[in-house]
Amino acid sequence: MILTFLWRRSNESNGYVCLDHHINHDISADDDTIINDDDIDTPSADVENPPISPKLQKPISMADDPKYAPPKKLGEFLSKSKKLLPFLWPTHDVKLQIFILICILLLVAGRIVNILLPYQNKVLVEGLKRGEFVWKEILVFVGLRFLQGNVGLLNTLQNFLWIPVGQFTTREISVKMFEHLLNLSLRFHLSRKTGEILRVQDRGVSSIVSILSSFLFDVVPTLVDIAIAVVYFTYAFDIFFGMIVFVTMSLYLVSTIIMTEWRTKYRRLTNFLDNAMESKAVDSLLNYENVKLYTAESFEVNQYSDAIKSYQLADKKSNLTLYILNTTQNVVIQLGLLAGCLLCASRIRRDEMSVGDFIMYLTYIIQLYGPLNWFGNYYRVIQKNFVDMEKMLDLLQELPEVKDLPHAEPLTVQKGEVIFDNVSFYYDPRTPTLKNISFTIPSGSTVALVGPSGGGKSTIFRLLFRFYDVQNGRILVDGQDIRHVRQRDLRSCIGIVPQDTVLFNDTIRYNIRYGKIGATDKQVEEAAEAAQIHDKILGFPDGYDTKVGERGLRLSGGEKQRVAIARTLLKNPQIVLLDEATSALDTHTERHIQKSLRRMTVNRTTLIIAHRLSTIVHADQILVLQGGEIVERGSHLELMQIEGVYHKLWNKQLKHHEKIKREAENKQRLATTATTAATTAASITNSASASNIVNRFKKEEEEDAETSISTTGHGISPNKSRNGTTSFAEEEGADGDDERQTTTAHESSDDEGEEIDEEIEEVY
C-alpha cells in the first residue's frame, strides 16, 4: 500500500522532471540527423545551431517530453522491476543470504529495544522515588541504550553486515547495465550523449540500493514503531493517548507528503540545472581545442557562469521550501507533544497516572519523533529514486537493433571473399542511402570505394561490420549470410584502420594489445615492428608504457595511424578495411604510412575508402558511388578511358597537384632571389642603395609569382596528361582533403614539388 501510494504520487506530479539522457539532447532518435555519417546528406547539416544559455532552457516536463512515458500503473512498473530481482537477492551466495537474515533479526530486536527502553525509564524513576538503590535497573537501562540508536550496537552490526549486500547489488546491476549498453546498437549510441547515459546508469544503480535500504531500515521500522505506539498507549493508558499519537503521526505524515510533493518541482528543476551546468562544463572541456582556436574562452566562461547562477537560484528556492517543510513538521510535532503532556499532567493531578508513566510516555514519544523528523527526507529520496530507477529500467528495456539469431552459426572464414548482393539500406525511409548495391571482393584482392561525400561509402563499412541490418539484399562472407552468423565471429575476422584513430587513455602497449586481448609483449612488439613504429616507441622516455592521453592526443597523426596499423596486424584479420586512413596526414607522412598499409594488405581481402585517388590506383577494382548507387566500376586505367565521374575526379586532383607544385616552385625561386639580392646588396657600401635593390628584387619576384599562380588557378587551357586524357577545371568540390593538401603545401619543405612529381610519376 505504501509503495503504491508513493508510486502514484510520483507519477501524478506536474512539476519538472530531470531526464538525464534527454538533457541538452541535440540529436533525437527520430531526427533526420540521427546518424553522424559523412555519407548522409541532411537538411540541417550545414546549419550551425547556436548554444542555448541555461537561462533560456525550459525545464522538461513529463507531459512535454514525447520520449518519456512513465508507467501508468504500479503493476507495469513492478513488471519492469522483475529484471532486478536476481540482483537484489544473492541466489548463489549463501553467506550473503545469511547476512540479510541477520539484518532482519537485528531490525526486529531494535523494535523490542524501543519498547523496553521507555518502560525501563519508568521502572528506574519509580525506584528512585521510593528511595531505593536501583543499580540493577541502571545497568539494564545503560545496556538498552548501548543497543539502541544510530550508533548503537544493533545498528552498527546491521550496517556492517549490509555493506557486502549493498556492494553485491551495486556490482551486479552495474555490470548488467554496462553489458547491456555495450550490446546496444550503433544507432542508439549515436543518438545519445555518453555522459548522460552513464549518469542515468549511476543514478539508477544508486537509487535501487537507496530504495532497498531506505524501505528496509528507515520507512518500515518507523511505521512499525508508530503502529506499536498507538496500540501500546491505548492498552497501557486509554484510547485518548492512542488517538493523540495516531492523529499527530497522521498529520505529520500527510503534511510531510503534501509539502514534499510541493517542493519536488523545485528539486527537479535544481537537478535539471545541475545537469545542464555539468553538461556545459564537460562539453567545453571536451572541445578545448575549438575553444582556443576561436578564442571563445570568455564566451564559454560566461555560459558556464550563467549556468551556475541559474542553478544557484533554483537551489536557493529549493532550500527555502525545505526550511518551510521543517518548520511545518516541527509545529505538528510540538502540538502533539503539548497535547500529550497536558493530558499526562491532568491524569497525574488526579492520581490516575504516576510520574513514572509520564516519563515513559515522554521518552517513547521523543524516541518516536526522532526518526519522524527524517521521514520527509525519506519520502523525497524514495520518490526521486523511483524516477531515477524507472529511467534506468527504461534503458534496460531498450532492445538491440541488431541481434544474433537464436541458433546463429559460427562464422568460418577461409578465403575472405565478400559479396554485396543487391543491398539496399536507409537510415530514414524518406532518404535511401544505398540502392541495390552489388559487388564482389575476391579473396586476397583490393577494392576501393570513391566518389563524392554522401554516396554511402562509410555506410558500406558499417553494414559489413553489421552495425545495421540491410533492408533488402544480403551480405555474404565466404558464402555465409552475415545475419545468420554470430556478430562476435564476424567482427573478429575484420580489421579496420580508420580515418581518425581514437585510442584509449592508456599506454601504447595497451592500445596495440587491444587488437588481440591476451597477446604477449613479444607479439605486441612484432606488430609494432611490422607497422614501422617500434623504433619510434623505444625513443619515448617510457617506451611502450608511454601514456597516449585522452583519445591519443599526445601522439601525432602519423604515430596514431601506425598504432592503429599495429593493432590491426596483431588482430591478424582475413578482411581489412581502410577508411581514408591517410587523408588527415601530410604528404611526407602519408607516403610512409601507405607503404605500411600495402604490406599489411598483402594476401588479405581489402576494402578501401579514399578521397586521394593516387592512393588507390593499385586497386584491383574501383567502385564509384554517387547518390547511393554504383555509377562506375573497373580498374584505374579502365575508368580513365571511360571519361566519366572517376575521370573528372582524377583530373581535378591532378590539376590541384600541379597548382601546389607551381606554388612550391615559386616560393623556392622567390627565396633564392631574395637571398641573391641580399648578398649583392651587402657588397654595396650605400645601405640605402642596398635596401632599394632588395626591395626591387622582392617586388618583381612577387609580381611574377602572383601572375603565375593566377594563370595556374583560372585561365589555364586544358592540357593533355600522359595517358592521353584531358585535364580540365571543375566546380569546387566538398573534399576536405584539398584544403588540407593546400595548407600542407604552404608549410612543406623545399622538396615538396619533387614529392608531388614522384607521386604523379608513380601513378603512371
Secondary structure by P-SEA (a helix, b strand, c coil): caaaaaaaaaaacccccccccccccccccccccccccccccccccccccccccccccccccccccccccccccaaaaaaaaccccccccccccaaaaaaaaaaaaaaaaaaaaaaaaaaaaaaaaaaaaacccaaaaaaaaaaaaaacccccaaaaaaaaaaaaaaaaaaaaaaaaaaaaaaaccaaaaaaccaaaaaaaaaaaaaaaaaaaaaaaccaaaaaaaaaaaaaaaaaaccaaaaaaaaaaaaaaaaaaaaaaaaaaaaaaaaaaaaaaaaaaaaaaaaaaaaaaaacaaaaaaaaaaaaaaaaaaaaaaaaaaaaaaaaaaaaaaaaaaaaaaaaaaaaaaaccccaaaaaaaaaaaaaaaccccaaaaaaaaaaaaaaaaaaaaaaaacccccccccbbbbbbbccbbbbbcbbbbbcccccccccbbbbbbcccbbbbbbccccccaaaaaaaaacccccccccccccccccccccaaaaaaaccccccbbbbccccaaaaaacccccccaaaaaaaaaaacaaaaaaacccccccccccccccccaaaaaaaaaaaaaaacccbbbbccccccccaaaaaaaaaaaaaaacccbbbbbbccccccccccbbbbbccccccccccaaaaaaaccaaaaaaaaaaaaaaaaaaaaaaaaaaaaaaaaaaaaaaacccaaaaaaaaaaaaaaaaaaaaaaaaaaccccccccccccbbbbbccccccaaaaaaaaaaaacccaaaaaaaaaaaaac
